[in-house]
Amino acid sequence: RQEIMSLVSHDLRSPVTVIRGYMDILERRLDSDAERTAVAGAQHAALRMEGLLDDLLNATKAERALAPTVMRPVDLGQVAASVVASLGVSTDRPIEGELAEGVVVRGDVARLEQAITNLIGNALKHGTSDGTVEVGVSALEGRARLTVRDDGPGIDPDIAESLFERGIRSERSSGVPGLGLGLYIVRIVAESHGGVVALESHDGPGAWFVVDLPLEAADDAG
């Protein structure tokens, strides 16, 4: 139960931050289109919070709490673009990249959003104050590939192999809030979708994370 509480509490911070950012936007004078965008973004984040709270009430262990529930063909580029747009309202740091559309995987949108949010949030926390977070989605050799890079100090080589375990944090993260759960959650979500997550580069400047997922077959994707 304590593990579930830690996991869900960790992930609740992201939609709360997004809602707060959209509420700040709504305090300004906006045209109707901007207001509709802000309200829709806040509503989406609130629904994600409800889903996380459902996990807290219904799950008995971490793997079940993070397990996909509705698997269907999903455009990974569109999911990543939605997360980038949501997180962009709560930071002054640019989040840029090439998010190819048509890269379809079979997955649970809520869980994929959760993993992408954690990777980008991790990059925002550990990158430089004036740096850029780079996000990419592409298809490579029959696999879907999501990449997230920051420009921070990198990761200690001695923990690079265990970085995706629960509670592991780099000494270079000193002073950065967190419980060492974000990358663990990413690993569980990736594996539950038949994929893997890896640290491609860690010795600075920055760290480069890659999530590799099976592409949905064209016939199945419709």
Salt bridges, closest charged atoms under 4 A:
GLU3 OE2 - ARG166 NH1 2.90
ASP11 OD1 - HIS10 ND1 3.07
ASP33 OD1 - ARG36 NH2 2.16
ASP55 OD2 - ARG111 NH2 2.69
GLU113 OE2 - HIS44 NE2 3.12
ASP156 OD1 - ARG172 NE 2.78
GLU165 OE1 - ARG187 NH2 3.85
GLU191 OE1 - ARG187 NH1 3.32
ASP212 OD1 - ARG143 NE 2.51
GLU216 OE2 - ARG106 NH2 2.73
